[in-house]
Amino acid sequence: MERESMEFDVVIVGGGPAGLGAAIRLKQLAAEKGQDVSVCLIEKGAEVGAHILSGAVMDPRALTELIPDWKEQGAPLNAPVSEDRFYILSETGATKVPNSLLPGCFHNEGNYVISLANVCRWLGQQAEALGVEIYPGFAGAEVVYNDDGSVKGVATGDMGVLKDGSHGPAYQPGMELHGKYVLFAEGCRGQLGKELEAKFNLRDGVEPQQYGIGIKELWEIKPENHQLGLVVHTGGWPMDNATYGGGFLYHLENNQVAVGYVVGLGYENPFLSPFEEFQRFKTHPTIRGFFDGAKRVAYGARAIAAGGLQSLPKLVFPGGALIGCDAGFLNGSRIKGSHCAIKSGALAAEAAFEALAAGRSSDELAAYPEAFQKSWLYEELYRARNFKPAMSKGLWTGALLFGIDQKLFGGKAPWTLHHSGPDHAKLKKASECQPIDYPKPDGVLTFDRLSSVFLSNTNHEEDQPCHLRLTNPAVAIEVNLALYDAPEQRYCPAGVYEIVREADGSNPRLQINAQNCVHCKTCDIKDPTQNITWVAPQGGEGPVYPNM
């Protein structure tokens, strides 16, 4: 069976804030100019918002530019920030940093505590009302090219392929979606974005992207422990001073609290488990009191692109562009990316609309990076450019360097710090590091991975090709296990990777429990041999995040 194809002016891959922002802006411009622009958006989640996970505290600046009357239109920004608290934790104590000493990036006046999944659901409704064709449950699995090498479109993944590669009774071939321009908004470490960066050398002359993993739970807490709009950030324990990491608690409406932990994926100790560090974080005396008598209702994890301005690739190539976290638009110092994503999508949409109006197609949208260079988004990322490289030097040295950068120079210091290399190359051998003894979960405040994955509503059809691919299966044992004690067992927050042995301890092998995967893509980033590649499973599979 051959693939069918559909033709559009613009195809958008990904229904997060960047993709939806771009779709809405294209339709707004078309309406303003009285022109017809066909826009198609595909989303691999079962619905828009199903795979969206973020902290999140949202700066509404880009949303206000895109939809000025968002409040009247019912956007789910219902918890204005009421108080900021920043603590430096020791194992048993906490020092509250006075707000007057905090850099501006840690001040959240005018921002909102949100569920980004719900904001995206609302943005999806706005986009559809404007005439955007949205197809949830369709994963962009392959870039389609024109004869001249420019991007022609994307193909969605085949459905009903069995584990052995044969076609099952429910087999349906993917469909090709062709566009005069294609915008890629897959989120952090996008599968197709990686391919495009390699094909068009988009990373030439820029620094390696730097990543973190964010792990999050949603809790319903007692009303007496809840303060609408309270934002708590922490540094220090349970991380050692040399390892980047920090926690957060964000108080939403309906007595709900989002609690999470971010660990920089440049960490060195292969025995470190971000999931276990997050569980430990909740037990701190300053944190655990919020959860007395509370109930955990949701869980998830997602990688974060935190390299900032130095790590942005070239944004355009013949026939398309990278937007949002597919490019790395996130302000690491503010721990915010949704406003960056919306703005980048809108800028790319304006460039694409201008090109379409001029009768162009499949060329480079040079106006997009030019507009970015002149935008407030560039200015914001420029002021934050030294945060991640400073903090990679350790908590106290990093805090001092970044404090000088922000307080003394206002983010415009006459120097730019640089990233030291890709995250996967920073892992030390197991023989050089101390194992970490993590406490067993109590099932009340702390939990294991499998009970956590259950709360992510993750589902994958088991009889299909594994979407976590090993370039060389032997490397998992001969290198990863032998040298690094199989760190994939610990950096995966969903229990996907497991070393299993015979009863006598012999013949170790790597078992991949792909059905547990929450699509965080940490394995694709942190694997020390870069032997693991994440690709999209069948469309609609993976987590279904409510209110995350």
N, C-alpha and C positions, 0 to 999 in steps of 0.2 A: 504493500500500500504506500503510495506516495503522499508526501505532505501536501496539504492544501495551504494556500497563502492568502493573506488579507493585506490590503494596502491602506496606509494612513499617511498623513503629513508628518506626524511625530509619534513615535513609539517610546514609552517610558517603562523601564524595568524596575519595579519596586514601588510598593504603596506605603512608604514611610513619609516623614514630613518633607523630605526633599522632592520625592517623586510627585506627591500630591500638590506641593507648593508650585512645582513647575507646571503641572497640568492645569491648575486653577488659573495661573497667570497667563498661560497661552489662551485659554478660553476668554478671559477678561479682555485681553488685547484684541482678540478677534471680534468680540462684541463691540468694543469701543470703535474699531475701524470699519465695522460692517463687513467683515470678511469671514469666510467659512474656513476654519482650520480643524481638520479631523485629528483627534488625539485618542490614543489607546494606551491604557496602563494595565500591566499585568502584575499580579502579586502572588507569590508562592504560598502564602498562608491561606487557610480555608476561608478566611474573610479578611478584609482590611482591618489591621490591628492585631490579628491573631499572633503574629510573630514579633510584635513591637514590645520591647522592654527597655525602660530607661528609669532613672532615679525616681522622680525627676522634678527639678525646680526649673521652671520655664521663664525666660526673659521674653515678654510678649512683643518686643520691638518689631521683629520681622512679620509676625502674625498681624500686627496692627497695620503695617504697610500693605500687606496682602489683602486683608479683609478688615477695613477700618471699623466696621460695626459688628465685630465678632461677638461682643458682649450681648448685643441685642439679638443676634442670630443664634444665641444659645450655646456658644462654645463652652466646653466643660472645663473652664478655668474658675473653680469655685472656692479655692483656698488661698487668698492672698497671704504672702509671707507676713507673719506677725512678729517673729523674733528670730534672730540669728544667735546661735551659740557655737563656739569653737573650743574644743578641749584637746589638750595634749595629755594622752593617757600613759600612766605607768601601769604595772601589773595590778596594783591595788588602789591607786589614787588617780586623781585628775586635776589638771590645772586649766582653769578657764581663761582663755586669752581675752583681754579686754577688747571690745569691738573697735575702740579707737586705735589700737595697735595693728589691727588686721588690714592687709591690703584691700583695695577696693573690690577685687575679684571675689572676696568672701562676703561682701555685703549684698543682701538680696531684697532691699527695699524695692517695691514695685513689681516684684516677680511673683509667680504663683506655683504652689505645690500642685502637681497634676499627675494623672495617669496618661502617659504619652500614647498608650494603646487607644484610650478613649478619645483623645484629641485627634488621632489619625482616623478613627471611625467617623468623627464629625467632619473632618476635612474631606473624607471620601464622599460623604453626603453632599457637601458643597460642590465637589468636583462633578459628581453625577448630575446635579441640578443644572450645571452649566453645559452639560452635554458631553462630558468625558466618558468614553467607554471603558469601564473597569471590569477586568476579568480576574477575580480571585480564584485561587486553586490552580494557577498556571505558573510554573516555575520557568524562568529563562534559563535554558540549559545549554544553549549554543549560540555563538555570534554567527550571523550570516553575512558574507562579504560579496560585494560587487566584483566584476572581473578586474576592475582597476585597483582592487585592494581596499577600497573604502567600505565602511560599514553599511550594509543594506538593511539589516534588521536582526531579529533574534528568532530562534526556534524554541518552542516550548518542549518540555521533555515528553518522551513517549510514555504512555500509560499502559499498565498491564504486562510489563516485561517481567518474566520470572527470574529467579535467582541464577539459573544456569544460562541466562541470556536469551532463552527462547520466548516466543510470544504466547501468552496465556489466552484463555478464551475471551477475556475482556480487553484484549489489546487494542489500543488506539494510537496511531502515530501522532507525533507532535504537529503543531501548526507553525508555519512561518508567518511572522508579522513584520512586514516591510514598512520602513518609514524613510522619508526624505532626510530626517534626522532621528537619531536614537539617543535618548538620555538614560544613563545607567545610574540607578539610585538603589543599589542592592544593600546598602549598609556596609558596616565595617568588614573588610576582607572579602569583598564581593568576588564570587567565582568568575564571573565574566570580566569584572574590572581587572583582576589579576592577569587574565589572558590579554586584555587590551593594553595594559601597561607593558607587557613583554613584547607584544607584536609591534607596537608603535614607539617603543623605547621611551615611554612617558616618564620613567624615573631617572633618566640620564641627567646627571648633574645635580640631583637633589639627595637629601640625606635619607637613610632608611626610616621607614615608618616605625613608630614606637607604639606599643599596645599595652592595654590593661585588660583584666577580666573583671567585670562587675557582676556580683552575685547578689540576688535580692529576694526578700520575702515580703509578703503583705500580711499584716496581722490586724485583727479586730481587737481593740484594747478597751479597758474599762473607761467610761466617760471621765472619771476623776483623774485618770492618767493622760488624758488627751488634751491637747491645746491646738486648736485649728491654726494651721499655718506655721507652726514651730519648725524650724530648720536647725538640725544639730549635725555638725561635722566633727570628725576626730582625726588626729594623727597620733603616731606612736604605737603603743601596745595594741594588738599582739605582734605587730611587726618589730623586728630589731631595727636599730637606727640606720642600718645600711640598706634596708629594703624598702622600696616605695609602696605605700599602702595607706588606706584611710577608710573610716566608716561614716555612715550617714543614717539619720532618722528624719523622715519627712512626714509631718502630720497632715493627712488629707481630711476630707469631709467624712461624715458617717463613722466617726471614731476609728478610722483606719490609719495605720502607720506603715509606711514603706521603710524597711530597714535593710541596709545592704553594706557591702564591703567591696572596695576596689583594690586589686593587687596589680602593680606594674609587672608586665610579663618579661621584664629584663632581669628578674631575680636570678640568683646564682645557685642556690641550694636545690638539687633535684628532689630532695625529700620534702620540700615545702608543698603544702596542699592549700590552695586558696579557699576551697570549700571549708576545710577544717579551721582555717584562720578566721573565717567569717563566723563559724559556730562559736569559737572561743570569744570573739568580740562581743557577742550578745551576753556573755556571762559577766562582763565587767560591772562592778557596783554602780557606776554612773549610768549604765545602759539597761541593766536587767530589770530595774524597778518599773520601767514602762510596761513590761510584759507580765506582771503579776496578774494571774487570772485571765490572761489573754488567749486568743485562738489564732493559730497560723492558718491562712486560707489560700495562699498561692506562693509559688516558688519559680524562679527562673534565673538565667545567666546569659550574658552577652559580652563579647569582646568589644573593646573601645579603641578607636584610633586616636592616639593622644600626642603624636609627634609635632603637631602644630604647623606653623608656617614653613619651617625648614624642610618638612617632610611631604609637602603637597607636591604631587606629580604635575606634569603638564596636563591641563584640564581638557584639552580638545584634541581631536584627531579627525581624519576625513570621515564625515558622516555622523559624528556624535560627540558626546561629552560625558565626563564624570561629574556627578553632583553629590552633595551630602557627604555622608561618611564613606561612600565608595571612593571618594577622593581623599578624605581625611579631614573634613571641615568640622573640627571640634575644638573648643577652647578648654584645654586641660586645666588651666588655673581656675576657671570658674566651674569646672565639672559640668559644662553645658554644651550641647550640640544641636538641640532641636531648632533653636533660632538661626544658627549657622546653616543648618540644612535647608530650612525654608528660604532663606535669603539666597543661597547658592542656586537653588532650583529656580527661583524667580529670575535671577540674573541670566541663567542659561535659557530660560523660556523667552526672555526679551530678545536675546541674540538670535534664537531660532525663529521667532516670529518675524524679526527684521529680515532675515535671510529668505524666508518663505515669501514675504511680500515683494522681495526683489527678484523672485523667480529662481532662486538658487536651490541646490540640493546636494547632499553628500560631500560637501566641502568642509573645511575647518571653520568653526564658529569663533573666529578670532575676537569678535566683539565681547564674548563672554569673559575670558580672562582679563581683557582690557577693562571691562566694567568692574570686575572684582577688584582690580588694583586701585580703582578710584572710590571704592565703597567703604562704608563704615565697618564692614566685615573684615576687610584687609587691615584697617586701622586697629580693630580689636585684636586680631590674631597677631599683629606685629607687636603690640604692647605685651602680649602674653608669651612671646616666642621663647623667652629664657626660662620659663617655669619648669618644663619637663627635664631639660638638660641640667638645670640646677638641682632639682630634687633627686636626680639619679646619683648625686654625690653624697646622699645620706640626709636624714631628717634635719639635723642641726646645721650642717654646712649649707644644705640646700635652702633651708628657711632663711638663713642669714643672707645668702646671695640674692634670693628672690626678694627678700624684704628691702635690701638696698636698691635693687632694680626698680621696685614699684614705689617705695616711699621717697627715695632720693631722686630718682630719675623719671618717675611717672611712666615706666615702661619704655622709655626712650633712651636707655643707656647707650653709650657709644661703642658697645660691643654686642656681639651675638654669640651665645654659647652653642655648642654643637653636640649632636648625639654621637655616642661612642661606637655604634654598630647595631646590627639587627638583634632583636631579642633572643632568637633561638641560639645565637652564637655565644651568649653570655652564661649559659649553664655550665657549671663546673662538674668534674667527674665525682661520682658518688664516694670514691675513696678519699676525696679531699674535703668532704663535708660531714657534718654531724646529723644523724637521723633525728627526727623530731617526734617526740612522744605525745600524741594528741589524746585527750581524754575521750572516753566513750560517751556517746550521746545519751541524754537522759530521757528523750522522748517527750519532754515538756517544753523546754526552751531550746535545746540543741537536738539535732536529728541526723540521720544517716542520709546518704545520697538517694537511695531507692525510694524511701518514703517521700523525699523531697521531689523527685522527678514525677511521682504520682500526682502531685499538686500542680504540675505544669501542664497537665492534660495532654501529654505527649503521646502521639500514636504514629506508628509506621507499619505498613504492610510488611510482614516478615519475609514473604516469598518474593523478593525482588533483589536485584543486584545491590550489594552494599554501597552506600553513598560515601563511605569513608575508605578511600583507596590507598593502598600501600604500593609505592613504586617498586620496592623490593621487599617482599615479606620477610626474607632472612635477616634484614637489617634490624627488625624489631627485637630479635634475640641476640644476634651477634654483636650489635653495637649498643642499642638502647638499653637492653637489660644488662649486658656485660659491663658497660661503662657507666651508665647513669641510673641503674636500678629501675629501669622502665618508668620514667617520670610521667608518662601518659596515664598511668594508674592514678596519679595524684592531681595533675593539673586539670584533668577533665572533671567538671562539676556534676556529671550525670552518670558516672559509673559505666561509661561506654567501654573503656579499655581495661582488660583484666588478664593477668598472667596466670595461666592454669598449668598444673603439673600432674604427672602420674602420682599414685598413692605414695610411692617411695621418694617423691620429690624430683624425679628425673623428667627429662623431655619437656622443658618449659615451652609454652607456645602462647602467642598473643591471641586472646579471644576478643572479638569486637562485637559488643552488644549494641548494634546500630539502632535498634528500636528505642533505646533510651535517649538518643541524641536530641538536645534542645537547640541545636543549630547555633551554638555560641562561637564556633570556629576557632577556639583556643588551640586545638590540636594542630590545625593548619598553620598556626603562627608559632607555637612554642616547641614543636617537635625538633630536637637538636640536629637531626639529620635531614630535616625537611622531606621526610619520607611519606608523610600523611597528607593527602589532598582531600579537602571537603568539596563535594559536589552536591547539587540539589537533588534530593530524592523526588519521588513522584509528587506532583503538585498537590497542595492541600495538606501534606503530612507535616509532622513536627508538633511543636507546642501549640496550644490554643490559650493565649494569655488573657484572663479577664482582669481588667482594671490595673494592668501592670504598666 
